[in-house]
């Protein structure tokens, strides 16, 4: 009888781990739908990286690869939703309890008023990290204007989807480029558009109480993949399909550089820790030719 109880207890633990395992080194199958061909970018390998299946109101919304040492996302991957670009309002900033303890809920939670949840700041950024960081503001990698439904928009307001961005760059440059991409995909992408938006770092940190807390991105970058697009796209936009990318230096008075996917990948190989096999989308978003019957 004792053996049966032990086996039952073990089985329950295994089942519970499978249900709760949203923060892990391997990506949960239910979140692969946010990735082109169900495959995350290749060529990234650090012991401090964790996949987060970003869940809100009992539903997965997008994927984040999170660095628990730098306390910022390396990238967020999501599917673009056609929208009017309106911002979400009155959404509280959230955090991931599961980054603190494996027994916690697998959904993002609002920060409580007046205090920081126990152990939450060990592996992730908290509101206090940004409170006195006057040189930076919170910039979302998966922006709410690339989503349509209220819950999808709200789910972008978690600090695991946020990096420190210079305000002038964020408002005057990066946000404008997000708007350009939204219009382009709204107009010419007929099918699903997959977007990956990430960062590079160089060791610069936000400090709090004389302790390094949150890494500051050197560059922000983004790329989209839409294989089902309007083939009557105007000439000046045609070469930006099925995929294209852009990047920008996270400083004042800088511009966004639009570039091909290949050129973006080569740039990131030179400026970040990615390996030589780094690839954002499977086969660089070029669909395999269907076999023709002779």
Phi and psi in degrees as a GROMACS rama.xvg file:
@    title "Ramachandran Plot"
@    xaxis  label "Phi"
@    yaxis  label "Psi"
@TYPE xy
-62.444  -40.1466  UNK-2
-63.269  -41.8493  UNK-3
-61.0711  -41.2827  UNK-4
-63.8552  -42.8385  UNK-5
-62.7579  -42.674  UNK-6
-65.8366  -40.1002  UNK-7
-63.2565  -42.6801  UNK-8
-62.5288  -41.581  UNK-9
-64.2588  -42.8966  UNK-10
-63.8687  -41.5887  UNK-11
-62.3663  -41.5164  UNK-12
-62.5612  -41.7532  UNK-13
-64.1605  -44.9587  UNK-14
-64.9287  -40.6378  UNK-15
-64.3063  -41.7303  UNK-16
-62.1472  -39.1245  UNK-17
-65.6062  -35.9421  UNK-18
-75.4987  -39.5647  UNK-19
-86.8975  -12.112  UNK-20
-73.9681  64.9774  UNK-21
-87.2686  -31.1697  UNK-22
-98.6795  111.568  UNK-23
-162.59  170.966  UNK-24
-79.2636  -25.7192  UNK-25
-107.113  146.855  UNK-26
-82.3006  134.094  UNK-27
-66.0235  137.412  UNK-28
-56.0441  -35.9664  UNK-29
-67.0283  -16.7545  UNK-30
-100.073  -1.66723  UNK-31
-69.2806  -15.3814  UNK-32
-67.0719  -14.3728  UNK-33
-88.1933  1.86273  UNK-34
-118.315  139.277  UNK-35
-59.9541  127.972  UNK-36
58.5055  21.0119  UNK-37
65.0826  21.9927  UNK-38
-124.619  125.563  UNK-39
-74.1296  163.398  UNK-40
-52.3563  139.326  UNK-41
-98.6694  160.99  UNK-42
89.415  18.1194  UNK-43
-117.743  123.725  UNK-44
-150.912  106.131  UNK-45
-139.818  144.903  UNK-46
-63.488  -21.3409  UNK-47
-88.5598  2.48943  UNK-48
-91.2103  137.454  UNK-49
-134.551  135.25  UNK-50
-77.9668  136.069  UNK-51
-119.746  121.675  UNK-52
-85.4029  99.3435  UNK-53
-70.5896  108.319  UNK-54
-111.334  139.851  UNK-55
-145.368  128.936  UNK-56
51.9479  50.8021  UNK-57
64.3741  23.7783  UNK-58
-141.638  134.619  UNK-59
-68.1467  139.396  UNK-60
-117.108  -34.7372  UNK-61
-172.071  -179.635  UNK-62
-119.053  139.523  UNK-63
-128.477  136.623  UNK-64
-99.2758  114.915  UNK-65
-113.401  138.977  UNK-66
-101.199  110.249  UNK-67
-77.1391  -10.3528  UNK-68
-88.5714  -48.1228  UNK-69
-77.9591  -16.1912  UNK-70
59.5549  40.6895  UNK-71
-145.471  158.896  UNK-72
-74.3262  141.92  UNK-73
-78.0465  -38.7256  UNK-74
-160.598  159.871  UNK-75
-119.768  136.478  UNK-76
-118.99  131.62  UNK-77
-151.926  165.102  UNK-78
-98.5072  132.571  UNK-79
-71.589  137.139  UNK-80
-116.239  128.925  UNK-81
-58.303  130.718  UNK-82
-150.232  170.103  UNK-83
-89.3281  -1.57213  UNK-84
83.4712  4.9449  UNK-85
-67.0078  142.94  UNK-86
-82.1278  150.05  UNK-87
-80.5483  141.655  UNK-88
-122.359  153.443  UNK-89
59.8344  34.6274  UNK-90
-99.874  124.048  UNK-91
-72.0286  148.259  UNK-92
-68.5146  144.174  UNK-93
-123.79  170.233  UNK-94
-139.695  175.166  UNK-95
-109.887  100.458  UNK-96
-56.7509  -31.5969  UNK-97
-69.6627  -14.4479  UNK-98
-76.488  -14.4342  UNK-99
-96.2251  -38.7876  UNK-100
-150.553  138.263  UNK-101
-68.4707  -15.5703  UNK-102
-90.3164  0.397768  UNK-103
-79.5827  169.678  UNK-104
-60.3444  151.052  UNK-105
-93.5542  15.8402  UNK-106
-114.267  145.13  UNK-107
-59.9341  147.537  UNK-108
-131.885  145.689  UNK-109
-64.9477  144.296  UNK-110
-65.0669  131.688  UNK-111
-64.4316  153.44  UNK-112
-75.2345  129.805  UNK-113
89.1019  -8.66895  UNK-114
-155.384  161.826  UNK-115
-98.9273  128.345  UNK-116
-55.1311  145.761  UNK-117
-55.6913  127.81  UNK-118
67.7129  0.836452  UNK-119
-67.5865  -26.2099  UNK-120
-87.2295  -1.45175  UNK-121
-64.5261  -45.4988  UNK-122
-116.078  4.17552  UNK-123
-151.799  162.08  UNK-124
-72.4261  151.866  UNK-125
-128.287  171.364  UNK-126
-60.1344  -33.9552  UNK-127
-61.7636  -27.0185  UNK-128
-65.9093  -29.8041  UNK-129
-97.341  -9.51504  UNK-130
-60.5251  -41.9028  UNK-131
-113.082  13.8896  UNK-132
-86.7788  74.3735  UNK-133
-66.6515  -19.691  UNK-134
-81.6467  -10.0856  UNK-135
-136.037  156.832  UNK-136
-128.979  170.515  UNK-137
-80.471  118.07  UNK-138
-112.8  127.23  UNK-139
-87.672  136.68  UNK-140
-78.1818  -42.1921  UNK-141
-95.9982  99.8701  UNK-142
-80.3307  147.314  UNK-143
-63.6451  -25.8308  UNK-144
-73.878  -8.91399  UNK-145
-93.6026  7.39417  UNK-146
-120.732  164.526  UNK-147
-120.031  -51.9162  UNK-148
-70.3873  144.905  UNK-149
-54.1231  -41.5461  UNK-150
-69.7435  -35.7437  UNK-151
-64.5894  -41.6055  UNK-152
-63.0635  -46.8641  UNK-153
-61.1332  -34.3456  UNK-154
-67.1398  -13.8594  UNK-155
-78.787  -11.1334  UNK-156
-93.3061  56.4269  UNK-157
-123.083  143.042  UNK-158
-67.9333  -11.6046  UNK-159
-80.0185  -1.83729  UNK-160
-114.297  14.6858  UNK-161
-121.338  142.62  UNK-162
-131.304  154.827  UNK-163
-72.721  124.514  UNK-164
-127.154  139.275  UNK-165
-61.9476  125.879  UNK-166
-53.5112  -44.7139  UNK-167
-62.9146  -40.2696  UNK-168
-67.3538  -42.4349  UNK-169
-63.1195  -47.2774  UNK-170
-79.5734  -47.313  UNK-171
-84.9559  -20.2639  UNK-172
-122.298  -61.7942  UNK-173
-68.3979  -45.4117  UNK-174
-61.8055  -36.3657  UNK-175
-65.3571  -37.2381  UNK-176
-69.125  -36.9041  UNK-177
-59.6397  -38.6889  UNK-178
-65.8173  -41.5273  UNK-179
-61.7092  -44.6916  UNK-180
-64.4202  -39.953  UNK-181
-60.1467  -46.5652  UNK-182
-64.4952  -41.8393  UNK-183
-62.7133  -46.2745  UNK-184
-73.2604  -35.1575  UNK-185
-56.8186  -42.9537  UNK-186
-81.2319  -36.2389  UNK-187
-123.053  -10.8792  UNK-188
-93.8801  115.349  UNK-189
-85.3285  -32.6815  UNK-190
-102.347  -149.59  UNK-191
-82.0518  131.114  UNK-192
-104.815  124.616  UNK-193
-100.082  132.407  UNK-194
-125.548  136.866  UNK-195
-123.306  124.433  UNK-196
-124.719  127.014  UNK-197
-142.562  -166.61  UNK-198
-142.372  165.429  UNK-199
-123.882  156.389  UNK-200
-130.856  163.411  UNK-201
-137.541  14.5062  UNK-202
103.464  -7.61995  UNK-203
-72.6952  135.702  UNK-204
-131.922  150.38  UNK-205
-82.4537  129.096  UNK-206
-108.538  144.723  UNK-207
-137.801  128.403  UNK-208
53.8466  41.3659  UNK-209
64.8034  25.5968  UNK-210
-125.795  135.693  UNK-211
-63.5002  125.055  UNK-212
-117.588  -54.867  UNK-213
-131.998  128.471  UNK-214
-69.3835  143.215  UNK-215
-101.34  123.197  UNK-216
-62.2279  140.943  UNK-217
-83.223  -49.0958  UNK-218
-124.218  149.31  UNK-219
-107.737  142.947  UNK-220
-141.738  159.728  UNK-221
-156.346  150.948  UNK-222
-148.061  147.805  UNK-223
-124.671  159.37  UNK-224
-138.023  118.201  UNK-225
-138.064  101.305  UNK-226
-82.9849  -20.3773  UNK-227
-104.719  90.2954  UNK-228
-129.849  167.68  UNK-229
-73.4448  114.574  UNK-230
-78.167  -0.163466  UNK-231
-100.433  23.1893  UNK-232
-56.8517  138.195  UNK-233
-52.4887  149.986  UNK-234
-54.3014  -39.7533  UNK-235
-72.6049  -7.55028  UNK-236
-115.036  -15.2478  UNK-237
-57.2344  -41.522  UNK-238
-72.9329  -4.4617  UNK-239
-93.5387  14.1518  UNK-240
-131.129  147.57  UNK-241
-80.3705  -9.26409  UNK-242
-142.17  155.309  UNK-243
-163.023  165.002  UNK-244
-143.706  174.591  UNK-245
-158.41  160.331  UNK-246
-151.791  160.656  UNK-247
-154.442  147.103  UNK-248
-77.9247  129.459  UNK-249
-78.4521  67.2442  UNK-250
-146.7  169.366  UNK-251
-64.6466  154.41  UNK-252
56.5292  41.4743  UNK-253
-118.801  163.692  UNK-254
-117.411  162.99  UNK-255
-91.541  134.987  UNK-256
-102.218  116.566  UNK-257
-86.757  140.336  UNK-258
-155.903  164.704  UNK-259
-67.8413  161.321  UNK-260
-60.0863  -43.4444  UNK-261
-60.9757  -44.7865  UNK-262
-66.5064  -36.0304  UNK-263
-63.8408  -44.9001  UNK-264
-61.5779  -41.3959  UNK-265
-64.588  -39.3224  UNK-266
-61.5734  -43.9622  UNK-267
-69.6077  -31.0637  UNK-268
-63.8658  -29.04  UNK-269
-88.4241  -21.281  UNK-270
-117.44  1.03149  UNK-271
-142.852  -175.93  UNK-272
-85.6887  5.35187  UNK-273
-66.4409  154.416  UNK-274
-86.0969  173.452  UNK-275
-67.9319  -19.4877  UNK-276
-90.8081  13.9105  UNK-277
-58.8911  129.491  UNK-278
-147.579  127.784  UNK-279
-76.175  -45.6918  UNK-280
-122.616  146.705  UNK-281
-53.0727  129.784  UNK-282
54.0856  27.9192  UNK-283
53.759  36.6797  UNK-284
65.0585  23.4977  UNK-285
-100.635  111.962  UNK-286
-62.4773  141.026  UNK-287
-67.062  134.613  UNK-288
-63.687  134.589  UNK-289
-70.2746  145.933  UNK-290
-68.7253  127.513  UNK-291
-92.9041  138.674  UNK-292
-93.585  120.856  UNK-293
